[in-house]
Amino acid sequence: MSLSVEQRAIRDSRIFLITQSAKNGNSFSQNEYNKLLNLKVNRNNKFTIQDIFKHYWSSFIESCKKQNKPIRPAIIENVEKLIGCKDFANGYTFYECPSCDNISVVPFSCKSRFCSSCGNKYREDRTREISKVCLKKPHRQFVFSIAEELREYFRKYRNLYHILFKSVDDAFNYLLTSKSKIAKKEKRSFGYISFLHTFGRDIKDNPHIHVLICEAFMDKNNKIHKYDYFNYETLRKGFMKCLLDNIYFYLKKYHRHECHRFYKLKCDLYRKYRDGFYAHGPKLKQNTRISIKCVTEYIARYVSHPAIAESRITNVDYVNNTITYYYDPHEDDHIEDENDKAGRQYVTESVYTFIGKLIRHIPDKGFHLVRYCGFYSNRTTKNTTNIESLYTSNAIKKRKSNNLWRNKIKLTYQYDPLLCSCGTLMRLNKDLSYIPNKGVT
């Protein structure tokens, strides 16, 4: 089969660069080979979120205007950043080799969490920040989910996400202090980090909170005490009561016309969910330092990932304006028998419906998806400096270094972006770099 002009050019350049770099030794040859393998044209993921939005965003906006559906400013800002990510018109840095004529021009990334590429760096940064505050104590993960009947209120009133965080706080405080006068007197508090997740695997609305909690409480004298028994019944019922009451008070204050309808729903939910809303946090089988680190890193990365991974998109039909993607249902997670599993679910729908689902999960500017609570809070009066941290300062510094642009590419794609094929490190040329906000520098 004959090659196209573009394929022949890529092949010829690959052969030339590898041949040239091979003269300087195997390590330089391998670096150049890995670099070429990771070119965009050689990657497996054929469909990207950026390409989809580049093609459909303008028509999506026009459609929303015709239907009189306003788009939040945060959505417009993040999508425009995504579309312009790594566009040379938005700036670049210029590197040149001091030993030969080779150059490398690196475009600026958008730094948006909505971007699949830039979001990865955000996840690593977030994981590092969480690692800083965690103590060397057993931790566990809790999940708090709302009733399906409440989702429409969260879609309509986004401030309810603040209420959801507050309700989780109230539930933990109720668990710790409600049945103990001593606990109130000693001002006991947990230390935990709450993460908001607004979608499920099928990218539909499913607001829920993940909590990474230390199995300990601290008293007013900054003494830490073991606490590894969490009464699920009390926690579930407490969470349901706190959430329903807090939503009702919010609606009564800001949207009184909704109060009567919500009060009836509230009564129905108490009858339907007699055991409370879902709240579960199984104890780790092994409370070793490694297992605690694993659950810490898992939850930090899990709640920061985009609504859908690009690898799950199997087809985009630009003629019929449809998209096909898949997800694996939660129901299959704990089923070992393949015959009993529901199986991978494939969804084919309008691209515009897909875009609407995705942008719904973009948070407003200034809204924090991660909250530090109790003795993990920045505002706490508790002092944890005398307690050993889960991670050493050197480990934190190493994680920060690994997430720098050059080091991140080395670790992820196994090549040095600044290593020239001649074996010399390229140097930054500020005069030929372009920074739009500051002009040419």
N, C-alpha and C positions, 0 to 999 in steps of 0.2 A: 504494500500500500504506500503510495507516494506521500511525502510530508508536505505540509503547507509551508509557505514562506516564513511565517512566524516560528513554526516548529523547527525548521532548518536553522534559523538564526539562533534559536535557543541552544540547539544541539552543537552548532559550530562554536558558539561562545563558551559553552560548557567544556568542550574538548580543549579549546585554546587555553582557558584559565587553569584548568586542572593540569595540563601539560606544563604550563609555565611555572605553576606553584610547585609541581613535583620536583623541579630542579633544585628547590631550596630545602627539600626534605619531606618525609612522610607527613609530619604534623601540619605543615602548611598546605599540603595537597588535600589532606582530610578536611581541614578547615574550609577550604574553598569548595570542596565537594558538598559538605553539609550546608553551606550557604546557598548553593544552587538548588539543592533539594528542597529548601524551604522558601523558594520563590513562590509568590502567590499563584502563578500558573501551574505549579507542580503540586499544590496542596490538594488533599482529598475532598475538603468541604467545598462543593461547587456552588452552594447557595449561601449568601451572607445576608445578615440583617441590614447592613449598610447598603448593599445593592438593591434590596427590596424597597427600602425607604427612598433611595435616590430615584427610583423609577416611579413610585406611587405616591410620594408624600404630597406633591402639589395638587394632584387630583383628589387626594383624601381631604385636604383642607377645603377645596372648592365644594366637595360633597357636604362637608360639615356646615359650611356657610349657607348652602341651599336649604339644609334641614334645620337651620337655626340652632345648631349645637355648638356652643362655645368650647374652645380648647384652652386649657389652663396654660398660663405663661411658662410654667416650669416644663411642660411637655414640649412646647415650641422651642424653647432654649436648648433642651437636651437633644432633641431630634436634629436641630440645625447643627449642633456640635458633632453629632454622629455622622451626618452627611459630609461634613467638612473635615472629618478625621483623616490625617495624613494627606491632605490636599496641599500641594506645594504653594498654592496661592495664599495659604494661611500661615506660611512661615516654614523655614527649614534651617538646619545647620549644615555647614559645608566642611568636609574633611578632605585633606589631600595628603598624598604620600610624599615624604621628603626625598625618597630614593628613585621614584619613577613618576610617570605622568598619570597614575591611577587616582581617581577621586571617588568620593562617596557623599551623596547628598541625602540627608535624613530628614524627612518631613515631620512636622510637629503632630503629636497626637492630640485628641480632643479633651482628654481628662474627664470624660463623662462616665458616670456609673452605668448609664444605659448602653454604652458601647461595649461589645463583647470583648474587644481587645483591651481597652483601657480599664474596663471593669475588673479584669484579672489583677491588675496592679492595685486597684482599690481594695480588693479582697485581701491581698497579701498585707497591705498597710493596716487594714482593719484587724487582721489576725495578730499582727505584731503589737498593736496598741492594746488589744485584749490580753495578750500574753504578759504585758508589763504589770498589770494589776493583780493577776491571779496568784493566790498564795499556795504554798506547797502543802495543800490539804486535799482530802478527797472531794471531788465534785461530781455532780450528776446533771443530766439534762432533763428539763421538764418541758412539756408542750401543753399550752392552753388554747383550746379551740372554742369558737363561738357557735351557737346554733345556726343552722342554715337560714332560718327565718329572719335572722338579724342582718344578713348580708346586704339587703337592699338599703338599710339605713346607713351602713358604712360607705356604700357607693354614693349615696346622696349627700351625706355630711362627713366630709373627710376629717373634721376635728374629732370625730369619734375614735380615731386611732389614738389620740392622746388619752381618751377615756379608757381604752383597752389597756394601755400601759398602766394607768392608775389603778384599774381594777385588779390587775395581777399583784401590784404592790399591796393593795388593801387586803387581798386574800392571804398573802404571806404574813402580813402583820397580824391579821386575825388569827392565823394558825399559831403564831408564836406567843402572842400576848393575851388573847381574849379569855383564856381559861386559867390564867395564872396572875395573881396579884404581884407575886415576886418578880415575874418577867416585866411587868409594867414599871415597877419600882426601880428595877435595875436598868431600864431602858434598853432591853435586849434588841438586837437587830441582826438580820441575815446579811450576807454579802453575795450579791448576784448581779448578773448582766442580762438584760432583756433584749431580745431581737424581734423586730416585727417582720413577718412574712405575709404578704398580701395575696399570694396566689398558690394554687395547687399544681400538681404535675400536668394537668390539662390546661394550664395557664388561665383558668377561670378564677373569679373572685373566691378567695377562701382565707380571710384574715385570721391569723393565729400568731401566738407569741411563743418563741422558744426562749427558755431561761437556762443559763448556765449558773448553777448555784453551788456555793461552797457548803459542805456538810458541817457547818459550825455556826455558832452565833457569838456575838461579842457584847459584853456588858458595858456599863458606864465607866468601869475602871480599866477598860481596854484589855480585859482578859478574854481569851477565846476559849470556847467550850464546844465539845463535840455534839453534833446534832444530826443523826443519820436516820431518824424515824419520822417520816412524813405521813400523816394521816390523810389518805387519799379522799375519804368520804368528806371530812371536814374541809379539805382544800377545794374539792369539786363544788360542794354546795356553797362554800364561802365565795368562790369565784363567781358562780352564777348570780348570787344575791348582790354582790358588789357591782357586777357589770350591769345588771338590769336596773338597779337603783341609780347608778351613776348616769346611765343613758337617759333614764326618765328625768332626772334633775337637769341634765343638759338640755333636753328638748323643752322642758318646762320653762327654762330661762331664755332660750334663744328661738325656739320654734314651737310655740304654744299650740298651734293648730294641729300638731302631730301627737299631742299628749294623750288624747282620748283613745285614738287608734292603738298607740303603743301600750297603753295601760291594759287594754283588752288582750293584746299579744303577750304581755308580761304574765298575766294570769294564766293564759293557755300554756306558756312555756313552763311555768311552775308545775302544772299538772302533767305535762308531757315528759319533762326531764326531772323525775323525782329523785334521781341520784346526783343531780347537778350536771353542769357542762363538763366536757372532756378536759381532764387534767391528769397527766400521767408522767412519772419520772422514775423509771426503774433504776435500781442501784447497780453500779458497775460490778461485773463479776470479779474483776481484779482491780484493786485500788492502788496499783503501782504508779510510780511517777510517769512511766511511759504511757500507761493507759489513760491517765488523767490528761496528759498532753495531747493524746490522740483525740479525746472527746472535745477538748478545748478548741483544737484546730479545726475539727470537723464541723462543729456548730458555727464557728466564725466564718468559715468558707461557705457552708451550706446556705446560710441566710443572706449571704452577699452575692450569690450567683444570679445571673439574669433569669428572666421568666422562662426562657427557652434557650437551650444550647443549639448552636448552629448545626451541629452534627445530627440533630433530630429532624431537621428539615430535609425531606427526601425528594421534593420536587416543587418547582414554581412554574406554573403555566402562564406565561406572559400574554398568551393569545386569549385564553378564557378568564384570566385574572383570578386564578385559584392557587392555593398552596396546600401541600400535603406534608404533615408531620406526624410524629408518633409520641406516645408516652406509655410508661409501664404503670399500671394501677397500683395504689398502695395495698390493695387487698392481696396482691401476690407476694408481698415482701416476706411473709413468714410461712408461706406454703412451699414445702419441699417437693411435693408430688406435682410433676409437670402437667398431669392430666386434670388436676383440680384447679389449675390457674386459669384466670380469665384470659391471659395472654396479652401481648403487646397490642395497644389500640392505635389505629391509624385514623387521622382526621383530615378530611379534605373540605376546605371551606374557602369563601371569598377572601382575597388578600386584604380587602378593606376591613372585613370582620376581624381578621388576624391582627392587623395593625391596631385596631381599636382595643383589642384585648391586651396587647403589649403596652401601649402608652398609658393605659389605665393605672398601671403599677408604678409609674414614675412619681416619686414623692415631690411635694412642693419644696421650693427653695427654703432652706433653713430647717426643714423637718428632719429630726434625727431618728433613724431606723434602729439605732442601738442606744440603750440607756443603761447607765451604771447606777446601781442602787445599793442602799445599806452601807456597809463599811467599804464597799468598792466604789462608792460615789466620790466625786471630787469635792463635794460640799460636806462630807461627813466630818463629824467631830472626833470620830474614832481614829486611833493611831495604829497603823499596821506596819510601821517601819521596823519594828523589832521582830517581826515574824518573817521567816524565810519565804522568799518568793518561789514560784514554780519554775521560773526561768532566771538564769543568771544574767547580769548586765552584758557580759560578753556574748551570750547567745542572742540577746536582743539586738546588739550591734551587728552581729553577723547576719541576722534576718533582714535588717535594714539595708545592709550592703548588698545582699543577694537580690534585693528588689530594685536596685538601680538599673537603668536602661541596659547598659552594656553587660553587666553581670547576669541580668535576667535572661537575656538572649543566649548567653553562654550556657546557662543551666537548662534552659528549655529546649533550645535547638542545636546545642552542641557545636556552636561556632562563634568566633570572635568577630563582631561586625566591623571592628576597626583594624583588623589584621589584613594587610594588603597581600595580594597573591605573590608579591616579591619577597615577603617575609618581614616587612617593616611595618611598624605601627603608624597609622595615619594620625595627622595632627589637625586640630580644629583651626580653621581660618575664619576669624571673626569678621574680617572685611567682606568676605564673600557670603557670609551667612545672612539670612533675612528674618528679621523679627518685626512683624507688622506694627505692633503696638509702640515700638521704639524707633521705627524706621530701620534703615540699613545700618548695621554696626560693623 
